[in-house]
Amino acid sequence: MGTFRRRLFFLYFIVSILMLALIGRLIYIQVYWSDELTEMAKAQQNKNIVIPAVRGNIVDRNGDKLAFSVKTYSVWAQKSIITKPTETAQLIADALELDVTPIIDKLVSSQSTFVKIVSNISKSEEELLKGKGIRGISITEDTQRLYPYSSLASHVIGNVNVDGDGFTGLELAFNSILKGESGLFHVTTDVYGRQLAYGEDNLEAPVDGKTVRLTIDDSIQFFVEDRIEAAMEAHDAKSVSAIVMDPNTGEIIAMASKPDFNLNDPRKPDESIDDATWNAMTNDEKINYWNGVWRNKMISDTYEPGSTFKAIVASIALEEKLIDFNTTFYCTGSKLVNGTLLKCVSYPVGHGLETLTQAFVNSCNPAFIEIGQKIGLSTMYEYLDKYGLFEKTQINLPAEGNSIYQPESNIGPVELATMSYGHGINITMLQLIRSISAVVNGGNLIEPMIVKSIENADGSISETFEPKIIRRVISEETSDNMRVLLEKAVQTGGGKKAYIEGIRVGGKSGTSEKFTENGYAADVVTLSFVGIAPIDDPQYVVLVVVDEPKDLFLGSLVAAPVVKDILQDILRYKNIVPDIEVKQNIEIPDLKGLTLEAAEAKIDALGLAYSISPIGVEDHTLPVTNQYPVAGTKVDSDSMVIISVDEVNP
């Protein structure tokens, strides 16, 4: 009996020890391990499905949608409860009329528990698939980015990547504002992934993105793109680019470059590239191709501005009182500078004796070499800096480039001379049009604007962007004088093909040879024209750059007509009607040989203003030796006649 009791006691002792150990283990689990086990359980039971926010719209200045997102649906598979992936894939493929092979690959090869099978299906497709009741398949809301005008303003708007994030252009620059904040759908499931009836399901709603309203007018953008595409085809050019800016506010009204790309399919190669060529390209080659197509040339690429730069140089000299309308130059067709022969556009023939106006109208290089020498290197660089040509414009677009120029210490007499007529310095189109805007708007350098405001989903304004004056560069008087010169260049000079009857237009053409492996090539050129209208009250500045045309090699012949067409389109659209009374119907008489007194009387009788060169002539019996405009020229009533006499050799 004693042995039995000992055994019973021993058994009781063992059971007690085990019970104490079990109780201790339960206490440890419930008290000390509780938090960790709770988190592990939540991780197994709770599934978080991301609900993307609706990306905000990009609209033009009038509210027309240029980019927006629509609600679509995505199909997800939960692999843990799909026992027959091939059959499941076939059911999905049949319902959505898709190829079954990619669906099988995703169901079999993916390492994730939740696999996205198909994106961007419609509401009707979603309802059809849901009605099939396929085990392990769920459908979530998604969004798809759409661009209703395909390629319109493609370099400005940019595109998004496969994840819906901004990749280029404004989509990238304003990505954080456009994308909003994604939401989460928390689902409680059992070990097999089935939703639990007693689970704490909840939804963290997404916050949709905001709307970005641009300064661009989509109608004017369309006009511009139509005109530059026609020019590219007509001249077989490598590319044609254009910017339209309001010179008073800095607002970009249009910005376009051809060739461009379809925003809805940005990776599709151009039609000129056949499938065999495309398939033979390496990944690096394709990336380089895409970067070239997506690149915004207007803000990223630089070029030598040529004679359009003379407007800036002339304004510097006028501002510094180094020249005036009575200043004269003598052109022989070339000028020797430090042993280097620099040629005029008229070479080997010279322009002869010229006033400032004639030199500007004739786009005379020797005259502007002399003007550059009067200005001097230090003052030249000081003003180029004031004009913002050594800095980025800070426009709200990614990948803006900066000018390429030599340090002041490296500039010699020849470099200063060539810079005076727009060679030896490379700038972006945006830098040039901003500077020209300062030349004609009264002298203020304005920060370019591409975005007017940021708007909330309810239409209220979240943020506005106001015009910003950076600095005053020249006086209003100098700006007034520059508008006179620019108008004369269109009336009687190289800008004649930009002339619009009844509208006062100013402008300047530019031609710059491109540097090749054999040096500068006369038939590999960049042609440009900058036009301003109305020149007496500038509302629009239009810059067109034609890169490597194959038939004509002067900006006045190629780029100026494009600017004229764009300005006419804009003025018609804005209902700015030409004043037919402002016709060039006053014919300038021949004044040469008349006494100064007689010449003044003739000009007075015509109701025209005049200026005498040199200033301060007292003897009005001196004979007139030269005049501008020349006899027979027809001008309007606001024109000025310059009468020249020779006090030394009457």
C-alpha positions as CSV (number, residue, x, y, z in Angstrom):
1,M,0.0,0.0,0.0
2,G,2.9,2.2,0.8
3,T,4.3,1.7,-2.7
4,F,1.0,2.6,-4.3
5,R,0.8,5.8,-2.3
6,R,4.3,6.8,-3.2
7,R,3.5,6.2,-6.9
8,L,0.3,8.2,-6.6
9,F,2.1,11.0,-4.8
10,F,4.8,11.0,-7.5
11,L,2.1,11.1,-10.2
12,Y,0.4,13.9,-8.4
13,F,3.6,15.8,-8.1
14,I,4.4,15.3,-11.8
15,V,0.9,16.4,-12.8
16,S,1.2,19.4,-10.5
17,I,4.5,20.4,-12.1
18,L,3.1,20.1,-15.5
19,M,0.0,22.2,-14.5
20,L,2.2,24.8,-13.0
21,A,4.3,24.9,-16.2
22,L,1.2,25.1,-18.3
23,I,-0.2,27.9,-16.2
24,G,3.2,29.7,-16.3
25,R,3.2,29.3,-20.1
26,L,-0.3,30.7,-20.4
27,I,0.6,33.6,-18.2
28,Y,3.7,34.3,-20.3
29,I,1.7,34.0,-23.5
30,Q,-1.2,36.2,-22.2
31,V,0.9,38.8,-20.4
32,Y,4.4,38.9,-21.8
33,W,4.0,37.7,-25.4
34,S,0.5,39.1,-25.9
35,D,1.5,42.2,-28.0
36,E,3.8,40.3,-30.3
37,L,1.3,37.5,-30.9
38,T,-1.4,40.1,-31.5
39,E,0.6,41.8,-34.2
40,M,1.4,38.4,-35.8
41,A,-2.3,37.6,-35.8
42,K,-3.1,40.9,-37.4
43,A,-0.5,40.4,-40.0
44,Q,-2.0,37.1,-40.9
45,Q,-5.6,38.1,-40.7
46,N,-5.5,41.7,-42.0
47,K,-5.0,42.4,-45.7
48,N,-4.5,46.0,-46.8
49,I,-5.6,46.8,-50.4
50,V,-4.3,50.1,-51.7
51,I,-7.0,52.3,-53.2
52,P,-5.2,54.9,-55.4
53,A,-6.3,58.5,-55.3
54,V,-7.7,60.0,-58.5
55,R,-4.9,62.1,-60.0
56,G,-5.7,65.7,-60.4
57,N,-6.5,67.4,-63.7
58,I,-4.2,69.6,-65.8
59,V,-6.3,72.3,-67.5
60,D,-5.6,75.2,-69.8
61,R,-6.1,78.8,-68.7
62,N,-9.8,78.6,-69.7
63,G,-10.5,75.3,-67.8
64,D,-10.3,72.9,-70.8
65,K,-9.0,69.6,-69.7
66,L,-5.5,68.7,-71.1
67,A,-5.0,65.7,-68.8
68,F,-7.4,63.9,-66.5
69,S,-7.9,60.5,-64.8
70,V,-10.9,58.2,-65.1
71,K,-12.1,55.4,-62.8
72,T,-11.2,52.0,-64.0
73,Y,-10.9,48.6,-62.3
74,S,-8.1,46.1,-61.6
75,V,-8.4,42.4,-61.2
76,W,-6.5,40.7,-58.4
77,A,-5.9,37.1,-57.6
78,Q,-5.2,35.6,-54.1
79,K,-3.0,32.7,-54.9
80,S,-3.4,31.0,-51.5
81,I,-6.9,29.9,-52.3
82,I,-6.6,29.3,-56.1
83,T,-6.1,25.5,-56.5
84,K,-6.5,25.4,-60.3
85,P,-4.6,28.4,-61.7
86,T,-5.0,27.3,-65.4
87,E,-8.8,26.9,-65.2
88,T,-9.0,30.2,-63.2
89,A,-6.9,32.0,-65.9
90,Q,-9.1,30.7,-68.6
91,L,-12.3,31.9,-66.9
92,I,-10.7,35.4,-66.6
93,A,-9.5,35.4,-70.2
94,D,-12.9,34.3,-71.6
95,A,-14.7,37.0,-69.6
96,L,-12.5,39.8,-70.7
97,E,-11.6,38.5,-74.1
98,L,-7.9,38.4,-73.4
99,D,-4.9,36.1,-74.2
100,V,-4.8,33.4,-71.4
101,T,-1.0,32.9,-71.5
102,P,0.1,36.1,-69.6
103,I,-2.6,35.4,-67.0
104,I,-1.4,31.9,-66.4
105,D,2.2,33.2,-66.1
106,K,1.2,35.7,-63.4
107,L,-0.8,33.1,-61.4
108,V,2.0,30.6,-61.5
109,S,5.3,32.5,-61.4
110,S,4.5,35.5,-59.1
111,Q,5.9,35.2,-55.6
112,S,3.3,37.6,-54.1
113,T,0.1,36.4,-52.3
114,F,-1.9,39.1,-54.1
115,V,-1.2,39.4,-57.8
116,K,-2.6,42.1,-60.1
117,I,-3.9,40.2,-63.2
118,V,-5.4,43.0,-65.3
119,S,-5.6,46.8,-65.1
120,N,-7.9,49.4,-66.5
121,I,-11.0,47.3,-67.2
122,S,-14.3,49.1,-67.7
123,K,-17.3,49.1,-65.4
124,S,-19.2,46.7,-67.7
125,E,-16.2,44.3,-67.7
126,E,-16.0,44.6,-63.9
127,E,-19.7,43.6,-63.6
128,L,-19.3,40.8,-66.0
129,L,-16.3,39.3,-64.2
130,K,-17.8,39.8,-60.8
131,G,-20.9,37.8,-62.0
132,K,-18.7,34.8,-62.8
133,G,-18.0,34.4,-59.0
134,I,-14.5,33.1,-59.6
135,R,-13.0,31.8,-56.4
136,G,-9.9,33.8,-55.2
137,I,-10.5,36.7,-57.6
138,S,-11.3,40.2,-56.3
139,I,-11.7,43.5,-58.1
140,T,-10.6,47.0,-56.9
141,E,-11.1,50.5,-58.2
142,D,-8.2,52.0,-60.1
143,T,-7.5,55.1,-62.3
144,Q,-6.2,55.6,-65.8
145,R,-4.5,58.8,-67.1
146,L,-6.0,60.2,-70.3
147,Y,-4.9,63.0,-72.6
148,P,-7.8,64.0,-74.7
149,Y,-5.8,65.9,-77.3
150,S,-3.1,63.2,-77.7
151,S,0.1,65.1,-78.6
152,L,-1.1,68.7,-77.9
153,A,1.5,70.4,-75.6
154,S,3.1,67.0,-75.1
155,H,6.5,68.5,-74.1
156,V,4.9,70.7,-71.6
157,I,2.4,68.4,-70.0
158,G,4.7,65.3,-69.9
159,N,3.6,61.8,-69.0
160,V,3.2,59.3,-66.2
161,N,4.9,56.0,-65.6
162,V,3.2,52.6,-65.1
163,D,2.6,53.4,-61.5
164,G,0.8,56.6,-62.3
165,D,3.6,58.9,-61.1
166,G,4.8,61.9,-63.1
167,F,7.7,61.0,-65.3
168,T,8.3,64.1,-67.5
169,G,7.0,67.7,-67.9
170,L,4.4,69.2,-65.6
171,E,3.3,65.7,-64.6
172,L,6.7,65.3,-62.9
173,A,7.1,68.9,-61.7
174,F,3.8,68.9,-59.9
175,N,3.6,65.2,-59.1
176,S,3.1,65.6,-55.4
177,I,0.2,68.0,-56.0
178,L,-1.5,66.0,-58.7
179,K,-1.2,62.5,-57.3
180,G,-3.0,63.1,-54.0
181,E,-2.8,60.5,-51.2
182,S,-3.7,56.8,-51.7
183,G,-6.3,55.1,-49.4
184,L,-6.3,51.7,-47.8
185,F,-9.1,49.0,-47.5
186,H,-8.4,46.9,-44.4
187,V,-9.9,43.4,-44.7
188,T,-9.9,40.7,-41.9
189,T,-9.5,37.2,-43.3
190,D,-9.0,33.7,-41.9
191,V,-6.0,31.5,-42.6
192,Y,-7.3,30.7,-46.1
193,G,-7.8,34.4,-47.0
194,R,-11.6,34.3,-46.6
195,Q,-13.2,37.4,-45.2
196,L,-14.3,37.0,-41.6
197,A,-17.9,38.1,-40.7
198,Y,-16.7,39.5,-37.3
199,G,-13.6,41.2,-38.8
200,E,-12.9,44.9,-38.2
201,D,-13.0,46.0,-41.8
202,N,-12.5,49.7,-42.5
203,L,-11.7,52.1,-45.2
204,E,-9.2,54.9,-45.2
205,A,-10.5,57.0,-48.1
206,P,-8.0,58.4,-50.6
207,V,-7.5,62.1,-51.0
208,D,-7.8,63.0,-54.6
209,G,-5.1,65.2,-56.3
210,K,-5.5,68.9,-57.0
211,T,-6.0,70.5,-60.4
212,V,-3.2,72.5,-62.0
213,R,-4.4,75.4,-64.2
214,L,-1.9,76.5,-66.8
215,T,-1.2,79.8,-68.5
216,I,-1.5,78.0,-71.9
217,D,-4.5,78.7,-74.1
218,D,-5.2,75.4,-75.8
219,S,-6.7,77.1,-78.9
220,I,-3.5,79.2,-79.4
221,Q,-1.5,76.1,-78.7
222,F,-3.3,74.3,-81.5
223,F,-2.7,77.2,-83.9
224,V,1.0,77.1,-83.1
225,E,1.4,73.4,-83.5
226,D,-0.4,73.4,-86.8
227,R,1.9,76.2,-88.2
228,I,5.2,74.7,-87.0
229,E,4.3,71.2,-88.2
230,A,3.5,72.7,-91.7
231,A,6.8,74.6,-91.6
232,M,8.8,71.4,-90.7
233,E,7.3,69.6,-93.6
234,A,7.7,72.4,-96.0
235,H,11.4,72.9,-95.3
236,D,12.2,69.3,-94.4
237,A,13.6,70.6,-91.1
238,K,15.1,68.6,-88.3
239,S,12.7,70.3,-85.9
240,V,10.6,73.5,-85.5
241,S,9.9,75.0,-82.1
242,A,7.8,78.0,-80.9
243,I,7.0,79.9,-77.8
244,V,4.3,82.6,-77.4
245,M,4.6,84.8,-74.3
246,D,2.7,87.7,-72.8
247,P,5.7,90.2,-72.3
248,N,3.9,92.0,-69.6
249,T,3.2,89.1,-67.2
250,G,5.6,86.4,-68.4
251,E,2.7,84.0,-69.0
252,I,3.5,81.3,-71.6
253,I,0.5,81.2,-73.9
254,A,1.8,78.4,-76.0
255,M,5.0,76.3,-76.1
256,A,5.4,73.6,-78.8
257,S,8.0,71.7,-80.7
258,K,7.8,69.3,-83.6
259,P,8.3,66.4,-83.8
260,D,6.4,65.5,-80.7
261,F,4.7,62.4,-79.2
262,N,1.4,60.9,-78.2
263,L,0.9,61.3,-74.5
264,N,-1.5,58.4,-74.4
265,D,1.3,56.1,-75.8
266,P,4.5,57.9,-75.2
267,R,6.8,54.9,-75.8
268,K,5.5,54.3,-79.3
269,P,8.3,54.9,-81.9
270,D,7.8,57.4,-84.7
271,E,6.2,56.1,-87.9
272,S,9.6,56.6,-89.6
273,I,11.0,53.7,-87.5
274,D,9.9,50.3,-88.8
275,D,9.3,47.4,-86.5
276,A,12.5,45.6,-87.6
277,T,14.7,48.6,-86.8
278,W,13.0,49.2,-83.4
279,N,13.3,45.5,-82.4
280,A,17.0,45.6,-83.3
281,M,17.7,48.5,-81.0
282,T,19.3,47.9,-77.6
283,N,17.6,49.1,-74.4
284,D,20.1,51.9,-74.1
285,E,19.4,53.0,-77.6
286,K,15.6,53.0,-76.9
287,I,16.1,55.0,-73.8
288,N,18.2,57.6,-75.7
289,Y,15.5,57.7,-78.4
290,W,12.8,58.3,-75.8
291,N,14.8,60.9,-74.0
292,G,15.3,62.7,-77.3
293,V,11.6,62.6,-78.1
294,W,10.4,63.7,-74.7
295,R,13.0,66.4,-74.3
296,N,11.6,69.9,-74.2
297,K,13.9,71.7,-76.6
298,M,12.5,75.1,-75.8
299,I,13.9,75.1,-72.2
300,S,16.6,72.4,-72.3
301,D,18.5,73.0,-75.6
302,T,20.7,76.0,-76.4
303,Y,21.5,77.5,-79.8
304,E,23.3,80.6,-81.2
305,P,20.6,83.2,-81.5
306,G,22.2,85.1,-84.4
307,S,20.8,88.5,-85.4
308,T,17.8,88.3,-83.0
309,F,20.5,89.1,-80.4
310,K,21.1,92.5,-82.0
311,A,17.9,93.8,-80.4
312,I,19.5,93.1,-77.0
313,V,22.9,94.7,-78.0
314,A,21.2,97.8,-79.5
315,S,19.2,98.3,-76.3
316,I,22.3,98.2,-74.2
317,A,24.0,100.9,-76.4
318,L,20.9,103.1,-76.4
319,E,20.5,102.7,-72.6
320,E,24.2,103.7,-72.0
321,K,23.7,106.7,-74.4
322,L,26.5,105.4,-76.6
323,I,24.4,105.7,-79.8
324,D,21.1,107.3,-80.9
325,F,19.0,107.5,-84.0
326,N,21.5,110.0,-85.6
327,T,24.5,107.8,-85.1
328,T,26.0,106.7,-88.4
329,F,28.1,103.7,-89.5
330,Y,29.9,102.8,-92.7
331,C,29.8,99.3,-93.9
332,T,32.2,98.0,-96.6
333,G,30.8,94.4,-96.4
334,S,33.3,93.2,-93.8
335,K,35.3,94.4,-90.8
336,L,38.9,93.4,-89.8
337,V,39.1,92.8,-86.0
338,N,42.4,91.8,-84.5
339,G,43.5,90.2,-87.7
340,T,40.2,88.3,-88.3
341,L,38.0,89.3,-91.2
342,L,34.3,89.3,-90.0
343,K,31.8,89.5,-92.8
344,C,28.4,91.2,-93.2
345,V,25.3,89.5,-94.4
346,S,25.7,91.6,-97.6
347,Y,29.3,90.5,-98.2
348,P,31.1,91.2,-100.5
349,V,28.9,94.2,-101.1
350,G,28.7,96.8,-98.3
351,H,25.7,98.8,-97.0
352,G,27.7,102.0,-97.2
353,L,26.8,104.9,-94.9
354,E,24.0,103.9,-92.5
355,T,22.1,105.4,-89.6
356,L,21.3,103.3,-86.6
357,T,17.9,102.5,-87.9
358,Q,19.3,101.4,-91.3
359,A,22.0,99.3,-89.6
360,F,19.3,97.5,-87.6
361,V,17.0,97.1,-90.5
362,N,19.9,95.8,-92.7
363,S,21.1,93.6,-89.8
364,C,24.6,94.9,-90.6
365,N,27.3,93.0,-88.8
366,P,30.1,95.6,-89.1
367,A,27.8,98.2,-87.6
368,F,27.0,96.0,-84.6
369,I,30.7,95.1,-84.2
370,E,31.3,98.8,-83.8
371,I,28.3,99.1,-81.4
372,G,29.8,96.2,-79.4
373,Q,33.1,97.9,-79.2
374,K,31.4,101.1,-78.0
375,I,29.7,99.1,-75.3
376,G,32.9,97.3,-74.2
377,L,33.3,93.9,-72.6
378,S,32.6,94.7,-69.0
379,T,29.4,96.6,-69.7
380,M,28.2,94.0,-72.2
381,Y,28.5,91.2,-69.6
382,E,26.9,93.4,-67.0
383,Y,23.8,93.8,-69.1
384,L,23.7,90.2,-70.4
385,D,23.6,89.3,-66.7
386,K,20.8,91.8,-66.1
387,Y,18.9,90.3,-69.0
388,G,19.1,86.9,-67.2
389,L,21.2,85.3,-70.0
390,F,23.6,83.7,-67.5
391,E,20.9,82.1,-65.3
392,K,18.0,79.7,-65.6
393,T,14.6,81.4,-65.8
394,Q,13.2,79.3,-62.9
395,I,10.1,78.2,-64.9
396,N,8.1,75.5,-63.3
397,L,9.2,72.8,-65.7
398,P,11.9,70.1,-65.1
399,A,15.2,69.8,-66.9
400,E,15.7,73.5,-67.7
401,G,19.1,74.2,-69.3
402,N,21.3,77.2,-69.0
403,S,23.3,79.3,-71.5
404,I,26.8,78.3,-72.7
405,Y,29.2,81.2,-72.7
406,Q,32.9,82.0,-72.2
407,P,34.0,83.6,-68.9
408,E,34.6,87.3,-69.3
409,S,38.4,86.7,-68.8
410,N,38.5,84.5,-72.0
411,I,36.8,87.1,-74.2
412,G,39.0,88.9,-76.7
413,P,38.3,91.5,-79.4
414,V,37.1,88.9,-81.9
415,E,34.8,87.1,-79.4
416,L,33.3,90.5,-78.3
417,A,32.8,91.4,-82.0
418,T,31.0,88.1,-82.9
419,M,28.9,88.2,-79.7
420,S,27.7,91.6,-80.8
421,Y,25.8,90.0,-83.6
422,G,24.7,86.9,-81.8
423,H,27.4,84.4,-82.4
424,G,29.7,82.8,-79.8
425,I,27.0,82.5,-77.1
426,N,24.4,79.8,-76.8
427,I,21.1,80.4,-75.0
428,T,17.8,78.7,-74.7
429,M,14.7,79.8,-76.5
430,L,13.1,80.7,-73.2
431,Q,16.0,82.9,-72.1
432,L,15.8,84.8,-75.4
433,I,12.1,85.4,-75.4
434,R,12.2,86.5,-71.8
435,S,15.0,89.0,-72.7
436,I,13.1,90.3,-75.8
437,S,10.0,90.7,-73.7
438,A,12.1,93.0,-71.4
439,V,13.3,95.0,-74.4
440,V,9.7,95.8,-75.5
441,N,7.6,95.8,-72.2
442,G,9.1,99.0,-70.8
443,G,12.4,97.4,-69.6
444,N,11.4,94.9,-66.9
445,L,12.7,91.3,-66.8
446,I,9.8,89.0,-65.9
447,E,9.9,85.5,-64.5
448,P,8.2,83.1,-67.0
449,M,4.9,81.6,-65.8
450,I,3.5,78.2,-67.0
451,V,1.0,77.7,-64.1
452,K,-1.7,80.2,-63.0
453,S,-3.1,78.4,-60.0
454,I,-3.6,75.2,-58.0
455,E,-7.2,74.3,-57.4
456,N,-8.9,71.9,-54.9
457,A,-11.3,69.2,-55.9
458,D,-14.2,71.5,-55.1
459,G,-12.9,74.2,-57.4
460,S,-11.6,76.5,-54.7
461,I,-8.2,78.1,-55.2
462,S,-5.4,76.5,-53.2
463,E,-2.5,78.6,-54.5
464,T,-2.1,81.3,-57.2
465,F,1.0,82.3,-59.1
466,E,1.4,86.0,-59.7
467,P,3.6,87.8,-62.3
468,K,7.0,88.5,-60.8
469,I,9.3,91.4,-61.9
470,I,12.9,90.3,-61.3
471,R,14.6,93.6,-62.1
472,R,14.5,96.6,-64.3
473,V,17.1,96.3,-67.1
474,I,16.5,99.3,-69.3
475,S,14.5,102.5,-69.1
476,E,11.0,103.0,-70.6
477,E,12.6,105.5,-73.1
478,T,15.0,102.9,-74.3
479,S,12.2,100.4,-74.6
480,D,10.2,102.9,-76.7
481,N,13.1,103.4,-79.0
482,M,13.7,99.7,-79.4
483,R,10.1,99.2,-80.4
484,V,10.6,101.8,-83.2
485,L,13.7,99.9,-84.5
486,L,11.9,96.5,-84.3
487,E,8.9,97.9,-86.2
488,K,11.2,99.3,-88.9
489,A,12.8,95.9,-89.3
490,V,9.4,94.5,-90.2
491,Q,8.2,97.4,-92.3
492,T,11.3,97.7,-94.5
493,G,13.9,95.1,-93.4
494,G,14.5,91.4,-93.1
495,G,11.2,91.0,-91.2
496,K,9.0,92.0,-94.1
497,K,7.5,88.5,-94.3
498,A,6.1,89.0,-90.8
499,Y,4.3,92.2,-91.9
500,I,0.5,92.2,-91.3
501,E,-1.5,95.0,-93.0
502,G,-3.3,97.1,-90.4
503,I,-1.4,95.6,-87.4
504,R,1.8,97.2,-86.1
505,V,4.2,94.3,-85.9
506,G,7.8,94.5,-84.8
507,G,10.5,91.8,-85.0
508,K,14.0,90.6,-85.9
509,S,15.2,87.6,-87.8
510,G,18.2,85.5,-87.0
511,T,20.5,83.1,-88.9
512,S,23.3,81.1,-87.3
513,E,25.5,78.5,-88.9
514,K,26.0,75.4,-86.9
515,F,29.4,74.0,-86.1
516,T,30.2,70.7,-87.7
517,E,33.3,68.5,-87.9
518,N,34.4,70.7,-90.8
519,G,33.8,74.0,-89.0
520,Y,30.8,76.3,-89.5
521,A,28.6,75.1,-92.4
522,A,26.6,77.6,-94.5
523,D,23.9,75.0,-95.3
524,V,23.5,73.6,-91.8
525,V,21.8,76.4,-89.9
526,T,19.4,77.4,-87.2
527,L,16.9,80.0,-88.4
528,S,14.8,82.1,-86.1
529,F,12.4,85.1,-85.9
530,V,11.0,86.9,-82.9
531,G,7.8,88.9,-83.6
532,I,5.9,91.3,-81.3
533,A,2.3,92.5,-81.8
534,P,0.9,95.1,-81.5
535,I,4.3,96.7,-81.3
536,D,2.9,100.0,-79.9
537,D,1.3,98.1,-77.0
538,P,2.9,94.6,-76.9
539,Q,0.6,91.8,-76.0
540,Y,2.3,88.8,-77.6
541,V,5.9,87.9,-78.3
542,V,6.3,84.9,-80.6
543,L,9.7,83.2,-81.1
544,V,10.1,80.5,-83.8
545,V,13.2,78.5,-84.3
546,V,13.7,76.2,-87.3
547,D,16.5,73.7,-86.9
548,E,18.4,72.6,-90.1
549,P,16.0,73.3,-92.9
550,K,17.1,71.8,-96.2
551,D,16.0,74.4,-98.8
552,L,16.4,78.0,-97.5
553,F,19.0,79.3,-95.2
554,L,17.7,82.7,-93.9
555,G,15.5,83.3,-90.9
556,S,13.8,86.1,-92.7
557,L,12.6,83.7,-95.4
558,V,11.8,80.6,-93.3
559,A,10.9,81.6,-89.7
560,A,9.3,85.1,-90.3
561,P,6.4,83.8,-92.3
562,V,5.6,81.2,-89.5
563,V,5.5,84.0,-86.9
564,K,3.2,86.0,-89.2
565,D,0.8,83.1,-89.5
566,I,0.8,82.5,-85.7
567,L,0.2,86.2,-85.0
568,Q,-2.6,86.4,-87.5
569,D,-4.2,83.3,-85.9
570,I,-3.9,84.8,-82.4
571,L,-5.2,88.2,-83.4
572,R,-8.3,86.7,-85.2
573,Y,-8.9,84.4,-82.2
574,K,-8.7,87.4,-79.8
575,N,-10.8,89.5,-82.2
576,I,-8.1,92.1,-82.6
577,V,-9.2,93.6,-85.9
578,P,-6.6,95.2,-88.2
579,D,-6.9,99.0,-88.5
580,I,-7.0,99.3,-92.2
581,E,-6.5,103.1,-91.8
582,V,-3.0,102.4,-90.7
583,K,-1.8,101.7,-94.2
584,Q,1.6,102.5,-95.6
585,N,0.2,105.0,-98.1
586,I,2.5,108.0,-97.6
587,E,5.3,108.0,-100.2
588,I,8.7,109.4,-99.2
589,P,9.9,112.1,-101.6
590,D,13.5,112.4,-102.9
591,L,15.2,114.9,-100.5
592,K,18.8,114.5,-101.7
593,G,20.2,117.8,-103.0
594,L,17.5,119.9,-101.4
595,T,18.5,122.4,-98.8
596,L,17.8,121.2,-95.3
597,E,15.1,123.9,-95.0
598,A,13.3,122.7,-98.1
599,A,13.5,119.1,-97.0
600,E,12.0,120.0,-93.6
601,A,9.1,121.8,-95.4
602,K,8.4,118.8,-97.6
603,I,8.3,116.4,-94.6
604,D,6.2,118.8,-92.6
605,A,3.7,119.0,-95.4
606,L,3.3,115.2,-95.4
607,G,2.6,115.3,-91.6
608,L,5.6,113.1,-90.8
609,A,8.1,113.5,-87.9
610,Y,11.8,113.8,-88.8
611,S,15.2,113.9,-87.2
612,I,18.3,115.6,-88.5
613,S,21.7,114.0,-88.5
614,P,24.0,115.3,-87.0
615,I,22.1,116.7,-84.1
616,G,22.3,120.5,-83.6
617,V,22.8,121.6,-87.2
618,E,22.4,125.4,-87.3
619,D,22.9,126.1,-91.0
620,H,19.6,125.0,-92.7
621,T,20.9,126.0,-96.1
622,L,23.1,122.9,-96.2
623,P,22.2,120.3,-98.9
624,V,20.7,117.0,-97.9
625,T,23.3,114.2,-98.5
626,N,21.3,111.2,-97.4
627,Q,17.8,110.2,-96.2
628,Y,16.0,107.3,-94.5
629,P,13.7,105.9,-95.7
630,V,14.9,106.2,-99.3
631,A,12.8,108.0,-101.9
632,G,9.7,106.1,-103.0
633,T,9.3,104.1,-99.8
634,K,5.6,104.0,-98.6
635,V,5.2,104.5,-94.8
636,D,2.4,105.1,-92.4
637,S,1.7,108.4,-90.6
638,D,3.6,107.4,-87.4
639,S,6.9,107.0,-89.3
640,M,10.0,109.1,-88.8
641,V,12.3,110.4,-91.6
642,I,16.0,110.9,-90.9
643,I,17.6,113.7,-92.9
644,S,21.4,113.7,-93.1
645,V,23.6,116.6,-94.0
646,D,27.4,117.0,-94.1
647,E,28.6,120.0,-92.2
648,V,32.2,119.4,-93.2
649,N,31.9,119.0,-96.9
650,P,28.7,120.8,-98.0
